[in-house]
Amino acid sequence: MLGPVSVILPAGTNPSQTIQVRARDFGSVVPIRVRLVPESGDATTYDATIDNTVNNPATTNVPVTLPINTGVRIEVFTR
């Protein structure tokens, strides 16, 4: 996917979730930032890396805490 993703976790859902991020054609270790932008409240960021030196595409899992019962936009970019 080439843009942000929007999600809403319903009441009763565990806010601790994992976001899988994929990188292709970098050929290096890629520093990334996952940014969660809720409909209300402050954005939060999570930093990680994807090792794209061996696998292409390469993936990594980023543990995050999502707000419950509110829309949140998930953005991922290199840093």
N, CA, C and O atoms as a Tripos MOL2 file, in Angstrom:
@<TRIPOS>MOLECULE
protein
  316   315    79     0     0
PROTEIN
NO_CHARGES

@<TRIPOS>ATOM
      1 N           0.8510   -1.1650    0.0000 N.3       1 MET1
      2 CA          0.0000    0.0000    0.0000 C.3       1 MET1
      3 C           0.9010    1.2340    0.0000 C.2       1 MET1
      4 O           1.9370    1.2580    0.6640 O.2       1 MET1
      5 N           0.5030    2.2290   -0.7340 N.am      2 LEU2
      6 CA          1.3730    3.3820   -0.9170 C.3       2 LEU2
      7 C           0.9120    4.6230   -0.1830 C.2       2 LEU2
      8 O           1.4250    5.7050   -0.4680 O.2       2 LEU2
      9 N           0.0000    4.5330    0.7200 N.am      3 GLY3
     10 CA         -0.4710    5.6990    1.4440 C.3       3 GLY3
     11 C          -0.8530    5.3280    2.8520 C.2       3 GLY3
     12 O          -0.6890    4.1830    3.2710 O.2       3 GLY3
     13 N          -1.3740    6.3150    3.5960 N.am      4 PRO4
     14 CA         -1.7900    6.0250    4.9660 C.3       4 PRO4
     15 C          -2.9790    5.0670    4.9880 C.2       4 PRO4
     16 O          -3.7240    4.9520    4.0150 O.2       4 PRO4
     17 N          -3.1370    4.3910    6.1070 N.am      5 VAL5
     18 CA         -4.2410    3.4740    6.3370 C.3       5 VAL5
     19 C          -5.0240    4.0130    7.5220 C.2       5 VAL5
     20 O          -4.4350    4.5010    8.4860 O.2       5 VAL5
     21 N          -6.3410    3.9300    7.4580 N.am      6 SER6
     22 CA         -7.1780    4.3570    8.5820 C.3       6 SER6
     23 C          -7.8480    3.1440    9.2100 C.2       6 SER6
     24 O          -8.3230    2.2500    8.5100 O.2       6 SER6
     25 N          -7.8810    3.1270   10.5460 N.am      7 VAL7
     26 CA         -8.5220    2.0300   11.2760 C.3       7 VAL7
     27 C          -9.2940    2.5860   12.4590 C.2       7 VAL7
     28 O          -9.0180    3.6820   12.9470 O.2       7 VAL7
     29 N         -10.2650    1.8070   12.9070 N.am      8 ILE8
     30 CA        -10.9800    2.0850   14.1560 C.3       8 ILE8
     31 C         -11.0680    0.7620   14.9130 C.2       8 ILE8
     32 O         -11.6380   -0.2080   14.4140 O.2       8 ILE8
     33 N         -10.5030    0.7270   16.1180 N.am      9 LEU9
     34 CA        -10.6280   -0.4620   16.9600 C.3       9 LEU9
     35 C         -11.8900   -0.3260   17.7920 C.2       9 LEU9
     36 O         -12.0680    0.6930   18.4600 O.2       9 LEU9
     37 N         -12.7760   -1.3200   17.7750 N.am     10 PRO10
     38 CA        -14.0010   -1.2400   18.5610 C.3      10 PRO10
     39 C         -13.7260   -1.3860   20.0530 C.2      10 PRO10
     40 O         -12.6830   -1.8990   20.4610 O.2      10 PRO10
     41 N         -14.6800   -0.9250   20.8590 N.am     11 ALA11
     42 CA        -14.5860   -1.0620   22.3180 C.3      11 ALA11
     43 C         -14.3390   -2.5250   22.6650 C.2      11 ALA11
     44 O         -14.8920   -3.4230   22.0300 O.2      11 ALA11
     45 N         -13.5170   -2.7540   23.6610 N.am     12 GLY12
     46 CA        -13.2010   -4.1050   24.1080 C.3      12 GLY12
     47 C         -12.0050   -4.7280   23.4070 C.2      12 GLY12
     48 O         -11.5750   -5.8200   23.7790 O.2      12 GLY12
     49 N         -11.4650   -4.0620   22.4060 N.am     13 THR13
     50 CA        -10.2980   -4.5620   21.6820 C.3      13 THR13
     51 C          -9.0280   -4.2110   22.4500 C.2      13 THR13
     52 O          -8.9400   -3.1500   23.0680 O.2      13 THR13
     53 N          -8.0540   -5.1000   22.4080 N.am     14 ASN14
     54 CA         -6.7550   -4.8350   23.0220 C.3      14 ASN14
     55 C          -6.0690   -3.7240   22.2220 C.2      14 ASN14
     56 O          -5.8900   -3.8770   21.0140 O.2      14 ASN14
     57 N          -5.6790   -2.6090   22.8550 N.am     15 PRO15
     58 CA         -5.0340   -1.5220   22.1180 C.3      15 PRO15
     59 C          -3.6070   -1.8440   21.6730 C.2      15 PRO15
     60 O          -3.0710   -1.1690   20.7940 O.2      15 PRO15
     61 N          -2.9900   -2.8600   22.2650 N.am     16 SER16
     62 CA         -1.6390   -3.2660   21.8500 C.3      16 SER16
     63 C          -1.7560   -4.0840   20.5720 C.2      16 SER16
     64 O          -2.2870   -5.1950   20.5760 O.2      16 SER16
     65 N          -1.2520   -3.5210   19.4820 N.am     17 GLN17
     66 CA         -1.3450   -4.1670   18.1790 C.3      17 GLN17
     67 C           0.0280   -4.1630   17.5230 C.2      17 GLN17
     68 O           0.9440   -3.4850   17.9900 O.2      17 GLN17
     69 N           0.1680   -4.9120   16.4530 N.am     18 THR18
     70 CA          1.4050   -4.9660   15.6930 C.3      18 THR18
     71 C           1.1220   -4.5320   14.2640 C.2      18 THR18
     72 O           0.1860   -5.0200   13.6300 O.2      18 THR18
     73 N           1.9290   -3.6190   13.7650 N.am     19 ILE19
     74 CA          1.8180   -3.1660   12.3900 C.3      19 ILE19
     75 C           2.9840   -3.7570   11.6150 C.2      19 ILE19
     76 O           4.1390   -3.6000   12.0090 O.2      19 ILE19
     77 N           2.6850   -4.4350   10.5150 N.am     20 GLN20
     78 CA          3.7440   -4.9940    9.6790 C.3      20 GLN20
     79 C           4.0390   -4.0080    8.5540 C.2      20 GLN20
     80 O           3.1320   -3.5610    7.8510 O.2      20 GLN20
     81 N           5.3210   -3.6750    8.3920 N.am     21 VAL21
     82 CA          5.7590   -2.7210    7.3810 C.3      21 VAL21
     83 C           6.6880   -3.4460    6.4110 C.2      21 VAL21
     84 O           7.5310   -4.2430    6.8210 O.2      21 VAL21
     85 N           6.5230   -3.1610    5.1270 N.am     22 ARG22
     86 CA          7.3280   -3.7980    4.0850 C.3      22 ARG22
     87 C           8.1290   -2.7400    3.3250 C.2      22 ARG22
     88 O           7.6220   -1.6620    3.0150 O.2      22 ARG22
     89 N           9.3950   -3.0710    3.0310 N.am     23 ALA23
     90 CA         10.2560   -2.1900    2.2310 C.3      23 ALA23
     91 C          10.7640   -2.9730    1.0290 C.2      23 ALA23
     92 O          11.0610   -4.1640    1.1210 O.2      23 ALA23
     93 N          10.8580   -2.2840   -0.0920 N.am     24 ARG24
     94 CA         11.3200   -2.9220   -1.3260 C.3      24 ARG24
     95 C          12.3170   -1.9980   -2.0360 C.2      24 ARG24
     96 O          12.1120   -0.7880   -2.1310 O.2      24 ARG24
     97 N          13.3940   -2.6020   -2.5260 N.am     25 ASP25
     98 CA         14.3690   -1.9470   -3.4010 C.3      25 ASP25
     99 C          15.2010   -0.8500   -2.7350 C.2      25 ASP25
    100 O          15.6830    0.0510   -3.4210 O.2      25 ASP25
    101 N          15.3760   -0.9070   -1.4210 N.am     26 PHE26
    102 CA         16.2830    0.0320   -0.7590 C.3      26 PHE26
    103 C          17.7210   -0.5040   -0.7640 C.2      26 PHE26
    104 O          18.6700    0.2590   -0.9420 O.2      26 PHE26
    105 N          17.8770   -1.8250   -0.5660 N.am     27 GLY27
    106 CA         19.1960   -2.4270   -0.5560 C.3      27 GLY27
    107 C          20.0460   -2.0730    0.6520 C.2      27 GLY27
    108 O          21.2700   -2.1990    0.6110 O.2      27 GLY27
    109 N          19.4070   -1.6320    1.7260 N.am     28 SER28
    110 CA         20.1340   -1.2470    2.9340 C.3      28 SER28
    111 C          19.2310   -1.4540    4.1500 C.2      28 SER28
    112 O          18.0910   -1.9020    4.0290 O.2      28 SER28
    113 N          19.7620   -1.1190    5.3110 N.am     29 VAL29
    114 CA         18.9390   -1.1020    6.5180 C.3      29 VAL29
    115 C          18.2200    0.2480    6.5190 C.2      29 VAL29
    116 O          18.8570    1.3010    6.4950 O.2      29 VAL29
    117 N          16.9060    0.2040    6.5480 N.am     30 VAL30
    118 CA         16.0950    1.4050    6.3670 C.3      30 VAL30
    119 C          15.4980    1.8400    7.7050 C.2      30 VAL30
    120 O          14.7150    1.0950    8.2940 O.2      30 VAL30
    121 N          15.8500    3.0290    8.1950 N.am     31 PRO31
    122 CA         15.2030    3.5420    9.4050 C.3      31 PRO31
    123 C          13.8190    4.0770    9.0300 C.2      31 PRO31
    124 O          13.6830    4.8560    8.0860 O.2      31 PRO31
    125 N          12.7980    3.6530    9.7750 N.am     32 ILE32
    126 CA         11.4300    4.0800    9.4930 C.3      32 ILE32
    127 C          10.7880    4.6920   10.7310 C.2      32 ILE32
    128 O          11.2570    4.5090   11.8540 O.2      32 ILE32
    129 N           9.7190    5.4110   10.4990 N.am     33 ARG33
    130 CA          8.9010    5.9550   11.5800 C.3      33 ARG33
    131 C           7.4480    5.6260   11.2650 C.2      33 ARG33
    132 O           6.9570    5.9050   10.1710 O.2      33 ARG33
    133 N           6.7650    5.0280   12.2440 N.am     34 VAL34
    134 CA          5.3270    4.7890   12.1590 C.3      34 VAL34
    135 C           4.6670    5.8850   12.9840 C.2      34 VAL34
    136 O           4.9940    6.0820   14.1540 O.2      34 VAL34
    137 N           3.7440    6.5860   12.3620 N.am     35 ARG35
    138 CA          3.0630    7.6910   13.0400 C.3      35 ARG35
    139 C           1.5750    7.3810   13.1030 C.2      35 ARG35
    140 O           0.9500    7.0940   12.0820 O.2      35 ARG35
    141 N           1.0070    7.4400   14.3100 N.am     36 LEU36
    142 CA         -0.4230    7.2370   14.5160 C.3      36 LEU36
    143 C          -1.0620    8.5940   14.7570 C.2      36 LEU36
    144 O          -0.6860    9.3040   15.6900 O.2      36 LEU36
    145 N          -2.0270    8.9570   13.9200 N.am     37 VAL37
    146 CA         -2.6820   10.2580   14.0090 C.3      37 VAL37
    147 C          -4.1590   10.0260   14.2960 C.2      37 VAL37
    148 O          -4.9210    9.7220   13.3790 O.2      37 VAL37
    149 N          -4.5840   10.1670   15.5730 N.am     38 PRO38
    150 CA         -5.9890    9.9430   15.8970 C.3      38 PRO38
    151 C          -6.8590   11.1210   15.4650 C.2      38 PRO38
    152 O          -6.3630   12.2300   15.2630 O.2      38 PRO38
    153 N          -8.1680   10.8690   15.3250 N.am     39 GLU39
    154 CA         -9.1020   11.9410   14.9710 C.3      39 GLU39
    155 C          -9.0880   13.0570   16.0100 C.2      39 GLU39
    156 O          -9.3030   14.2240   15.6840 O.2      39 GLU39
    157 N          -8.8330   12.6910   17.2570 N.am     40 SER40
    158 CA         -8.6850   13.7010   18.3100 C.3      40 SER40
    159 C          -7.5340   13.2830   19.2010 C.2      40 SER40
    160 O          -7.3330   12.0940   19.4500 O.2      40 SER40
    161 N          -6.7890   14.2460   19.6750 N.am     41 GLY41
    162 CA         -5.6410   13.9530   20.5290 C.3      41 GLY41
    163 C          -4.3370   14.0700   19.7560 C.2      41 GLY41
    164 O          -4.3220   14.4000   18.5700 O.2      41 GLY41
    165 N          -3.2530   13.7930   20.4520 N.am     42 ASP42
    166 CA         -1.9140   13.9510   19.8990 C.3      42 ASP42
    167 C          -1.4810   12.7290   19.1020 C.2      42 ASP42
    168 O          -1.8610   11.5990   19.4100 O.2      42 ASP42
    169 N          -0.6900   12.9740   18.0830 N.am     43 ALA43
    170 CA         -0.0850   11.8930   17.3090 C.3      43 ALA43
    171 C           1.0160   11.2350   18.1390 C.2      43 ALA43
    172 O           1.6300   11.8780   18.9910 O.2      43 ALA43
    173 N           1.2590    9.9600   17.8870 N.am     44 THR44
    174 CA          2.3660    9.2410   18.5240 C.3      44 THR44
    175 C           3.2280    8.6340   17.4260 C.2      44 THR44
    176 O           2.7380    8.3130   16.3430 O.2      44 THR44
    177 N           4.5210    8.4810   17.7180 N.am     45 THR45
    178 CA          5.4310    7.9010   16.7370 C.3      45 THR45
    179 C           6.1920    6.7300   17.3400 C.2      45 THR45
    180 O           6.4220    6.6700   18.5480 O.2      45 THR45
    181 N           6.5720    5.8080   16.4770 N.am     46 TYR46
    182 CA          7.3390    4.6220   16.8430 C.3      46 TYR46
    183 C           8.4430    4.4630   15.8000 C.2      46 TYR46
    184 O           8.1570    4.4110   14.6040 O.2      46 TYR46
    185 N           9.6810    4.3860   16.2310 N.am     47 ASP47
    186 CA         10.8070    4.2200   15.3220 C.3      47 ASP47
    187 C          11.2150    2.7520   15.2470 C.2      47 ASP47
    188 O          11.1520    2.0190   16.2340 O.2      47 ASP47
    189 N          11.6350    2.3450   14.0520 N.am     48 ALA48
    190 CA         12.0700    0.9690   13.8240 C.3      48 ALA48
    191 C          13.0130    0.9670   12.6280 C.2      48 ALA48
    192 O          13.2750    2.0130   12.0330 O.2      48 ALA48
    193 N          13.5220   -0.2120   12.2810 N.am     49 THR49
    194 CA         14.3310   -0.3730   11.0730 C.3      49 THR49
    195 C          13.8580   -1.6130   10.3270 C.2      49 THR49
    196 O          13.3020   -2.5430   10.9110 O.2      49 THR49
    197 N          14.0960   -1.5970    9.0150 N.am     50 ILE50
    198 CA         13.8360   -2.7580    8.1750 C.3      50 ILE50
    199 C          15.1460   -3.1050    7.4850 C.2      50 ILE50
    200 O          15.7430   -2.2630    6.8140 O.2      50 ILE50
    201 N          15.5910   -4.3470    7.6520 N.am     51 ASP51
    202 CA         16.8250   -4.7900    7.0000 C.3      51 ASP51
    203 C          16.4840   -5.2870    5.5960 C.2      51 ASP51
    204 O          16.0230   -6.4150    5.4190 O.2      51 ASP51
    205 N          16.7160   -4.4380    4.6110 N.am     52 ASN52
    206 CA         16.4050   -4.7520    3.2200 C.3      52 ASN52
    207 C          17.6600   -5.1740    2.4580 C.2      52 ASN52
    208 O          17.6980   -5.0800    1.2320 O.2      52 ASN52
    209 N          18.7020   -5.6440    3.1830 N.am     53 THR53
    210 CA         19.9530   -6.0440    2.5290 C.3      53 THR53
    211 C          19.9020   -7.4750    2.0040 C.2      53 THR53
    212 O          20.6360   -7.8110    1.0750 O.2      53 THR53
    213 N          19.0550   -8.3210    2.5780 N.am     54 VAL54
    214 CA         18.9920   -9.7320    2.1810 C.3      54 VAL54
    215 C          17.6920  -10.0340    1.4390 C.2      54 VAL54
    216 O          17.7190  -10.5900    0.3410 O.2      54 VAL54
    217 N          16.5600   -9.6710    2.0300 N.am     55 ASN55
    218 CA         15.2610   -9.9620    1.4310 C.3      55 ASN55
    219 C          14.7150   -8.7320    0.7260 C.2      55 ASN55
    220 O          14.8730   -7.6040    1.1920 O.2      55 ASN55
    221 N          14.0660   -8.9760   -0.4110 N.am     56 ASN56
    222 CA         13.4650   -7.8820   -1.1660 C.3      56 ASN56
    223 C          12.1500   -8.3770   -1.7710 C.2      56 ASN56
    224 O          12.1760   -9.0550   -2.7980 O.2      56 ASN56
    225 N          11.0240   -8.0650   -1.1790 N.am     57 PRO57
    226 CA         10.8410   -7.0830   -0.1100 C.3      57 PRO57
    227 C          11.1930   -7.6620    1.2510 C.2      57 PRO57
    228 O          11.2400   -8.8780    1.4400 O.2      57 PRO57
    229 N          11.4370   -6.7630    2.1850 N.am     58 ALA58
    230 CA         11.7120   -7.1260    3.5740 C.3      58 ALA58
    231 C          10.5890   -6.5690    4.4430 C.2      58 ALA58
    232 O           9.9750   -5.5570    4.1060 O.2      58 ALA58
    233 N          10.3290   -7.2340    5.5560 N.am     59 THR59
    234 CA          9.2810   -6.7700    6.4660 C.3      59 THR59
    235 C           9.8060   -6.6690    7.8870 C.2      59 THR59
    236 O          10.7960   -7.3050    8.2490 O.2      59 THR59
    237 N           9.1310   -5.8680    8.6750 N.am     60 THR60
    238 CA          9.3770   -5.7980   10.1030 C.3      60 THR60
    239 C           8.0410   -5.5720   10.7950 C.2      60 THR60
    240 O           7.1080   -5.0250   10.2070 O.2      60 THR60
    241 N           7.9630   -5.9930   12.0340 N.am     61 ASN61
    242 CA          6.7680   -5.7770   12.8480 C.3      61 ASN61
    243 C           7.0470   -4.6910   13.8650 C.2      61 ASN61
    244 O           8.0650   -4.7170   14.5570 O.2      61 ASN61
    245 N           6.1360   -3.7360   13.9520 N.am     62 VAL62
    246 CA          6.2850   -2.6140   14.8760 C.3      62 VAL62
    247 C           5.1430   -2.6710   15.8930 C.2      62 VAL62
    248 O           3.9850   -2.4770   15.5230 O.2      62 VAL62
    249 N           5.4510   -2.9350   17.1760 N.am     63 PRO63
    250 CA          4.3990   -2.9290   18.1920 C.3      63 PRO63
    251 C           3.9580   -1.4900   18.4940 C.2      63 PRO63
    252 O           4.7900   -0.6090   18.7100 O.2      63 PRO63
    253 N           2.6490   -1.2680   18.5050 N.am     64 VAL64
    254 CA          2.0910    0.0630   18.7570 C.3      64 VAL64
    255 C           0.9140   -0.0560   19.7090 C.2      64 VAL64
    256 O           0.4170   -1.1510   19.9720 O.2      64 VAL64
    257 N           0.4770    1.0810   20.2210 N.am     65 THR65
    258 CA         -0.7380    1.1500   21.0210 C.3      65 THR65
    259 C          -1.7130    2.0650   20.2910 C.2      65 THR65
    260 O          -1.4670    3.2610   20.1400 O.2      65 THR65
    261 N          -2.8220    1.4860   19.8400 N.am     66 LEU66
    262 CA         -3.8260    2.2330   19.0890 C.3      66 LEU66
    263 C          -4.9280    2.7280   20.0240 C.2      66 LEU66
    264 O          -5.2790    2.0380   20.9810 O.2      66 LEU66
    265 N          -5.4760    3.9140   19.7600 N.am     67 PRO67
    266 CA         -6.6150    4.3680   20.5600 C.3      67 PRO67
    267 C          -7.8450    3.5080   20.2600 C.2      67 PRO67
    268 O          -8.0110    2.9980   19.1510 O.2      67 PRO67
    269 N          -8.6820    3.3630   21.2500 N.am     68 ILE68
    270 CA         -9.8930    2.5530   21.1130 C.3      68 ILE68
    271 C         -11.0730    3.4490   20.7540 C.2      68 ILE68
    272 O         -11.2070    4.5580   21.2720 O.2      68 ILE68
    273 N         -11.9230    2.9540   19.8610 N.am     69 ASN69
    274 CA        -13.1900    3.5820   19.5200 C.3      69 ASN69
    275 C         -13.0320    4.9920   18.9280 C.2      69 ASN69
    276 O         -13.9120    5.8370   19.0930 O.2      69 ASN69
    277 N         -11.9280    5.2360   18.2510 N.am     70 THR70
    278 CA        -11.7260    6.4900   17.5310 C.3      70 THR70
    279 C         -10.9050    6.1990   16.2830 C.2      70 THR70
    280 O         -10.0540    5.3100   16.2910 O.2      70 THR70
    281 N         -11.1510    6.9290   15.2310 N.am     71 GLY71
    282 CA        -10.4030    6.7280   14.0070 C.3      71 GLY71
    283 C          -8.9560    7.1430   14.1640 C.2      71 GLY71
    284 O          -8.6560    8.1370   14.8260 O.2      71 GLY71
    285 N          -8.0670    6.3920   13.5610 N.am     72 VAL72
    286 CA         -6.6440    6.7360   13.5940 C.3      72 VAL72
    287 C          -6.0560    6.4750   12.2050 C.2      72 VAL72
    288 O          -6.3280    5.4480   11.5850 O.2      72 VAL72
    289 N          -5.2560    7.4120   11.7350 N.am     73 ARG73
    290 CA         -4.5490    7.2740   10.4690 C.3      73 ARG73
    291 C          -3.1460    6.7710   10.7820 C.2      73 ARG73
    292 O          -2.4580    7.3180   11.6440 O.2      73 ARG73
    293 N          -2.7280    5.7300   10.0790 N.am     74 ILE74
    294 CA         -1.3990    5.1450   10.2650 C.3      74 ILE74
    295 C          -0.5350    5.5480    9.0770 C.2      74 ILE74
    296 O          -0.8560    5.2370    7.9290 O.2      74 ILE74
    297 N           0.5610    6.2400    9.3620 N.am     75 GLU75
    298 CA          1.4940    6.6730    8.3290 C.3      75 GLU75
    299 C           2.8450    6.0360    8.5930 C.2      75 GLU75
    300 O           3.2350    5.8660    9.7490 O.2      75 GLU75
    301 N           3.5580    5.6840    7.5460 N.am     76 VAL76
    302 CA          4.9120    5.1260    7.6740 C.3      76 VAL76
    303 C           5.8070    5.8260    6.6710 C.2      76 VAL76
    304 O           5.4570    5.9670    5.4990 O.2      76 VAL76
    305 N           6.9720    6.2660    7.1460 N.am     77 PHE77
    306 CA          7.9100    6.9250    6.2460 C.3      77 PHE77
    307 C           9.3260    6.6750    6.7270 C.2      77 PHE77
    308 O           9.5460    6.2920    7.8760 O.2      77 PHE77
    309 N          10.2880    6.8960    5.8320 N.am     78 THR78
    310 CA         11.6910    6.7600    6.2170 C.3      78 THR78
    311 C          12.0880    7.9800    7.0250 C.2      78 THR78
    312 O          11.4970    9.0520    6.9000 O.2      78 THR78
    313 N          13.1090    7.7910    7.8610 N.am     79 ARG79
    314 CA         13.5750    8.9310    8.6660 C.3      79 ARG79
    315 C          15.0500    9.1280    8.4750 C.2      79 ARG79
    316 O          15.6330   10.0360    9.0670 O.2      79 ARG79
@<TRIPOS>BOND
     1     1     2 1
     2     2     3 1
     3     3     4 2
     4     3     5 am
     5     5     6 1
     6     6     7 1
     7     7     8 2
     8     7     9 am
     9     9    10 1
    10    10    11 1
    11    11    12 2
    12    11    13 am
    13    13    14 1
    14    14    15 1
    15    15    16 2
    16    15    17 am
    17    17    18 1
    18    18    19 1
    19    19    20 2
    20    19    21 am
    21    21    22 1
    22    22    23 1
    23    23    24 2
    24    23    25 am
    25    25    26 1
    26    26    27 1
    27    27    28 2
    28    27    29 am
    29    29    30 1
    30    30    31 1
    31    31    32 2
    32    31    33 am
    33    33    34 1
    34    34    35 1
    35    35    36 2
    36    35    37 am
    37    37    38 1
    38    38    39 1
    39    39    40 2
    40    39    41 am
    41    41    42 1
    42    42    43 1
    43    43    44 2
    44    43    45 am
    45    45    46 1
    46    46    47 1
    47    47    48 2
    48    47    49 am
    49    49    50 1
    50    50    51 1
    51    51    52 2
    52    51    53 am
    53    53    54 1
    54    54    55 1
    55    55    56 2
    56    55    57 am
    57    57    58 1
    58    58    59 1
    59    59    60 2
    60    59    61 am
    61    61    62 1
    62    62    63 1
    63    63    64 2
    64    63    65 am
    65    65    66 1
    66    66    67 1
    67    67    68 2
    68    67    69 am
    69    69    70 1
    70    70    71 1
    71    71    72 2
    72    71    73 am
    73    73    74 1
    74    74    75 1
    75    75    76 2
    76    75    77 am
    77    77    78 1
    78    78    79 1
    79    79    80 2
    80    79    81 am
    81    81    82 1
    82    82    83 1
    83    83    84 2
    84    83    85 am
    85    85    86 1
    86    86    87 1
    87    87    88 2
    88    87    89 am
    89    89    90 1
    90    90    91 1
    91    91    92 2
    92    91    93 am
    93    93    94 1
    94    94    95 1
    95    95    96 2
    96    95    97 am
    97    97    98 1
    98    98    99 1
    99    99   100 2
   100    99   101 am
   101   101   102 1
   102   102   103 1
   103   103   104 2
   104   103   105 am
   105   105   106 1
   106   106   107 1
   107   107   108 2
   108   107   109 am
   109   109   110 1
   110   110   111 1
   111   111   112 2
   112   111   113 am
   113   113   114 1
   114   114   115 1
   115   115   116 2
   116   115   117 am
   117   117   118 1
   118   118   119 1
   119   119   120 2
   120   119   121 am
   121   121   122 1
   122   122   123 1
   123   123   124 2
   124   123   125 am
   125   125   126 1
   126   126   127 1
   127   127   128 2
   128   127   129 am
   129   129   130 1
   130   130   131 1
   131   131   132 2
   132   131   133 am
   133   133   134 1
   134   134   135 1
   135   135   136 2
   136   135   137 am
   137   137   138 1
   138   138   139 1
   139   139   140 2
   140   139   141 am
   141   141   142 1
   142   142   143 1
   143   143   144 2
   144   143   145 am
   145   145   146 1
   146   146   147 1
   147   147   148 2
   148   147   149 am
   149   149   150 1
   150   150   151 1
   151   151   152 2
   152   151   153 am
   153   153   154 1
   154   154   155 1
   155   155   156 2
   156   155   157 am
   157   157   158 1
   158   158   159 1
   159   159   160 2
   160   159   161 am
   161   161   162 1
   162   162   163 1
   163   163   164 2
   164   163   165 am
   165   165   166 1
   166   166   167 1
   167   167   168 2
   168   167   169 am
   169   169   170 1
   170   170   171 1
   171   171   172 2
   172   171   173 am
   173   173   174 1
   174   174   175 1
   175   175   176 2
   176   175   177 am
   177   177   178 1
   178   178   179 1
   179   179   180 2
   180   179   181 am
   181   181   182 1
   182   182   183 1
   183   183   184 2
   184   183   185 am
   185   185   186 1
   186   186   187 1
   187   187   188 2
   188   187   189 am
   189   189   190 1
   190   190   191 1
   191   191   192 2
   192   191   193 am
   193   193   194 1
   194   194   195 1
   195   195   196 2
   196   195   197 am
   197   197   198 1
   198   198   199 1
   199   199   200 2
   200   199   201 am
   201   201   202 1
   202   202   203 1
   203   203   204 2
   204   203   205 am
   205   205   206 1
   206   206   207 1
   207   207   208 2
   208   207   209 am
   209   209   210 1
   210   210   211 1
   211   211   212 2
   212   211   213 am
   213   213   214 1
   214   214   215 1
   215   215   216 2
   216   215   217 am
   217   217   218 1
   218   218   219 1
   219   219   220 2
   220   219   221 am
   221   221   222 1
   222   222   223 1
   223   223   224 2
   224   223   225 am
   225   225   226 1
   226   226   227 1
   227   227   228 2
   228   227   229 am
   229   229   230 1
   230   230   231 1
   231   231   232 2
   232   231   233 am
   233   233   234 1
   234   234   235 1
   235   235   236 2
   236   235   237 am
   237   237   238 1
   238   238   239 1
   239   239   240 2
   240   239   241 am
   241   241   242 1
   242   242   243 1
   243   243   244 2
   244   243   245 am
   245   245   246 1
   246   246   247 1
   247   247   248 2
   248   247   249 am
   249   249   250 1
   250   250   251 1
   251   251   252 2
   252   251   253 am
   253   253   254 1
   254   254   255 1
   255   255   256 2
   256   255   257 am
   257   257   258 1
   258   258   259 1
   259   259   260 2
   260   259   261 am
   261   261   262 1
   262   262   263 1
   263   263   264 2
   264   263   265 am
   265   265   266 1
   266   266   267 1
   267   267   268 2
   268   267   269 am
   269   269   270 1
   270   270   271 1
   271   271   272 2
   272   271   273 am
   273   273   274 1
   274   274   275 1
   275   275   276 2
   276   275   277 am
   277   277   278 1
   278   278   279 1
   279   279   280 2
   280   279   281 am
   281   281   282 1
   282   282   283 1
   283   283   284 2
   284   283   285 am
   285   285   286 1
   286   286   287 1
   287   287   288 2
   288   287   289 am
   289   289   290 1
   290   290   291 1
   291   291   292 2
   292   291   293 am
   293   293   294 1
   294   294   295 1
   295   295   296 2
   296   295   297 am
   297   297   298 1
   298   298   299 1
   299   299   300 2
   300   299   301 am
   301   301   302 1
   302   302   303 1
   303   303   304 2
   304   303   305 am
   305   305   306 1
   306   306   307 1
   307   307   308 2
   308   307   309 am
   309   309   310 1
   310   310   311 1
   311   311   312 2
   312   311   313 am
   313   313   314 1
   314   314   315 1
   315   315   316 2
@<TRIPOS>SUBSTRUCTURE
     1 MET1         2 RESIDUE 1 A MET
     2 LEU2         6 RESIDUE 1 A LEU
     3 GLY3        10 RESIDUE 1 A GLY
     4 PRO4        14 RESIDUE 1 A PRO
     5 VAL5        18 RESIDUE 1 A VAL
     6 SER6        22 RESIDUE 1 A SER
     7 VAL7        26 RESIDUE 1 A VAL
     8 ILE8        30 RESIDUE 1 A ILE
     9 LEU9        34 RESIDUE 1 A LEU
    10 PRO10       38 RESIDUE 1 A PRO
    11 ALA11       42 RESIDUE 1 A ALA
    12 GLY12       46 RESIDUE 1 A GLY
    13 THR13       50 RESIDUE 1 A THR
    14 ASN14       54 RESIDUE 1 A ASN
    15 PRO15       58 RESIDUE 1 A PRO
    16 SER16       62 RESIDUE 1 A SER
    17 GLN17       66 RESIDUE 1 A GLN
    18 THR18       70 RESIDUE 1 A THR
    19 ILE19       74 RESIDUE 1 A ILE
    20 GLN20       78 RESIDUE 1 A GLN
    21 VAL21       82 RESIDUE 1 A VAL
    22 ARG22       86 RESIDUE 1 A ARG
    23 ALA23       90 RESIDUE 1 A ALA
    24 ARG24       94 RESIDUE 1 A ARG
    25 ASP25       98 RESIDUE 1 A ASP
    26 PHE26      102 RESIDUE 1 A PHE
    27 GLY27      106 RESIDUE 1 A GLY
    28 SER28      110 RESIDUE 1 A SER
    29 VAL29      114 RESIDUE 1 A VAL
    30 VAL30      118 RESIDUE 1 A VAL
    31 PRO31      122 RESIDUE 1 A PRO
    32 ILE32      126 RESIDUE 1 A ILE
    33 ARG33      130 RESIDUE 1 A ARG
    34 VAL34      134 RESIDUE 1 A VAL
    35 ARG35      138 RESIDUE 1 A ARG
    36 LEU36      142 RESIDUE 1 A LEU
    37 VAL37      146 RESIDUE 1 A VAL
    38 PRO38      150 RESIDUE 1 A PRO
    39 GLU39      154 RESIDUE 1 A GLU
    40 SER40      158 RESIDUE 1 A SER
    41 GLY41      162 RESIDUE 1 A GLY
    42 ASP42      166 RESIDUE 1 A ASP
    43 ALA43      170 RESIDUE 1 A ALA
    44 THR44      174 RESIDUE 1 A THR
    45 THR45      178 RESIDUE 1 A THR
    46 TYR46      182 RESIDUE 1 A TYR
    47 ASP47      186 RESIDUE 1 A ASP
    48 ALA48      190 RESIDUE 1 A ALA
    49 THR49      194 RESIDUE 1 A THR
    50 ILE50      198 RESIDUE 1 A ILE
    51 ASP51      202 RESIDUE 1 A ASP
    52 ASN52      206 RESIDUE 1 A ASN
    53 THR53      210 RESIDUE 1 A THR
    54 VAL54      214 RESIDUE 1 A VAL
    55 ASN55      218 RESIDUE 1 A ASN
    56 ASN56      222 RESIDUE 1 A ASN
    57 PRO57      226 RESIDUE 1 A PRO
    58 ALA58      230 RESIDUE 1 A ALA
    59 THR59      234 RESIDUE 1 A THR
    60 THR60      238 RESIDUE 1 A THR
    61 ASN61      242 RESIDUE 1 A ASN
    62 VAL62      246 RESIDUE 1 A VAL
    63 PRO63      250 RESIDUE 1 A PRO
    64 VAL64      254 RESIDUE 1 A VAL
    65 THR65      258 RESIDUE 1 A THR
    66 LEU66      262 RESIDUE 1 A LEU
    67 PRO67      266 RESIDUE 1 A PRO
    68 ILE68      270 RESIDUE 1 A ILE
    69 ASN69      274 RESIDUE 1 A ASN
    70 THR70      278 RESIDUE 1 A THR
    71 GLY71      282 RESIDUE 1 A GLY
    72 VAL72      286 RESIDUE 1 A VAL
    73 ARG73      290 RESIDUE 1 A ARG
    74 ILE74      294 RESIDUE 1 A ILE
    75 GLU75      298 RESIDUE 1 A GLU
    76 VAL76      302 RESIDUE 1 A VAL
    77 PHE77      306 RESIDUE 1 A PHE
    78 THR78      310 RESIDUE 1 A THR
    79 ARG79      314 RESIDUE 1 A ARG
